[in-house]
Amino acid sequence: MPPQPVAGRAGVMLNALGGMLKSGLGGLAHGLLGGLVRFGLKPIKYFIDSHFRPKVLPQPGSVVYCDLWFAVEHSGIHVADGQMANIVVTGVAQSVVRYSDGADFTEKSQLGRKIYVSCRGKQAVGHTLVAAHAHSRIGDNDFYGLVIKNCHQFSSECVQQLGQDATPSLLDQFTGWLGDMLEPEWEPTIRQLKAHARRKLGANKWLLWDWDQQASATPEPDWQAHEAFFKNQPLTPDFIALLRQELAQTQDYEAELADEDIPKEVRQRLRSFGQSLEDVSQAYEKAKAWLQACPDAAWSYNDIQSCGADFAEMARQMQGNAAIRALAEKMGRRYLAEDIKQKRRVPQADRSEVHGVYRSGDVLRVLPAELANLDDDTLEMLFYARLLENQLLSYELRGQGWMDQQENSTRRQRTGPVVACLDTSASMDGTPAIKAKALLAAIANILQKEKRELHVLLFGSQGQIREYALESAAALPGLLRFLQQGFHGGTDFASPLQRALDIISAEKTYEKADVLMISDGDCTLDDNFAQRFGQQKEALQCRVYSVLCAGRRKSDNFSDEVVVL
C-alpha cells in the first residue's frame, strides 16, 4: 500500500512527536506543547481574526498558510479557483508538489482549519508571476526536510520570482523592522517566507480566508485560563524559550492590529495576555539563579509571587556562603546499624552412595563375606583380629547433600532525616531571615535528592509552634510560603527542642535524626531542662546543630555544634 500524503511540515514534525511520545521521550511535547495547543496566542488570534477583522479571498500568487500545531505551520501559493500549490510529503524525506483545496491543505491541522492570506491593508495581495512559477512546479519530486526543501522555502522561492521589491510605506517599513526584531527563531523558514512576502508583494497583514464558512463559529477564549496556564507552568529553560517565542508573536500581532478597528475591551485583553507573558519572563530572569540552585523544585510564576522572597539574595547566600553549603552537606549524615538475618543452603558431605570397597573397623558397613567368618569357630578369631587391626573389607560410602544455614550480618543504612527549628521573632527579619531560608532550602534540596525527610518547626514564645513536613522537592515552594509566617513575639527554645525530640522518638523514619536550631541570638536552657534534654538526646542518639544568623555565640548548654553564618 503506497504511503499516505501528509501535508507539508506537519508530516515530519507530527510524526516525529508521535514517535517521541511512544518512546517515552515526549514528556515536554505531550504536556507543555499539548497545553499550548489549547492555550496561547493562536486560539486568541482565531477569535479576533474571525470576528473583528475583514475576511479576504486569495488572489493568484497569494501566499497562504495554516497553523497545524504549536509553532508548526504549512504554507503554499494560491494559483486559482481555491487551488493551492504546496509540498506534500509522500514518504520518508520524499515529497511532491501538487494542488490542494482548502480541506486537503488543512487536513493535518490540530487547531482548526483556518487559512491565512498575504494582504496589503484589507485586500489580498499576490502576483501572476508567482502563481505561474508555482504551477510550473506541480509534479516535481524532491527531498523534504525540516530546514531545507520544506513548504516555506518552496513558497519563498515562488515569491522571489518577482525581481523588483514592492514599495512599502513608512509605517510598513517600521512594522517590518519590528517584525524582524520580534519574530521567533524556532522556525526560521516561516519567518523568511513572511519577510519575502512583505518585501516582494508588499504584504503587511495576514487575514483569514473563510473558505469553509466557519469563521463565525469560532468561540471566545477563556482569557483568564490562557494567562493562568503560563503562570502555573514550572519555570524551566525549555518552557521559558517557548514562552518568549509566544511573547514575540503576541507583540508582533499587536503591532499588526495597531491601525485596525478592534474593540477596546478585546485589545485590552490581548494586551493583558501579552503582559502576563512578559511578567513571567521577567520573573524568571530575577529568580534565575535561585531556580538553577533548586532545579527539582518545579517553581512556577505563581509560586514565586506567593512566596514574596528575595530570590536573588537567597541564591547568593546559598551559593556564596561556605558555612551554609558545609552545614547542608553535613546534616543528617549519621548511620544506623541494621542487623540482617539470612538463610541459605550450603553443601554437606554425606554417605548416601557406594563408591567401592576399603579396609576398616566399621562393622556397620562390613561386607557379608567377612560376617560369614563369625559362623565358623575356626575363622571367628580371624574376624576379631581383622576388626582390631581395621582390616575388615567394608563398603566405601560417599555423597553430597544440602543443609540450611543461617547467617547474620550488619549493614550500615543511612537514615539522614532532619528536624529544623526556626526562630520567628521580630529580630529575625531582614538578612537573618534570608540566611535562614537559604539554609533550609539548601538542606531541603539535598535531602529530597537523597529521599530523606525534613520536618520544619516555626517557633516563638512558649507553646507557639507551627509545623511543616517536606515530602518532595516539588513541595519546596510550599515550604517557602510556610516560612513567610511568624509569631514576632518572644523566644522560647525549650518548646521546639522538646517537640523535635518527640518527633524523633515517635517516628520510626526519624531514628537518629539531626536537630537544627536556627536563631539570631544567644539563648540557653535552664539547667533542669538542659539535663533532661541531654539525657533524651543521648538515648535517641541524635545531634543538635545550632545556627546563628546573627550574633557570636560559640557554645551553649544543649548544642553539639554551633555555627555562625
Summary of the structure (lengths in Angstrom):
residues: 565
radius of gyration: 40.0
end to end distance: 72.5
largest distance: 142.2
contacts: 1793
relative contact order: 0.08
helix: 46%
strand: 24%
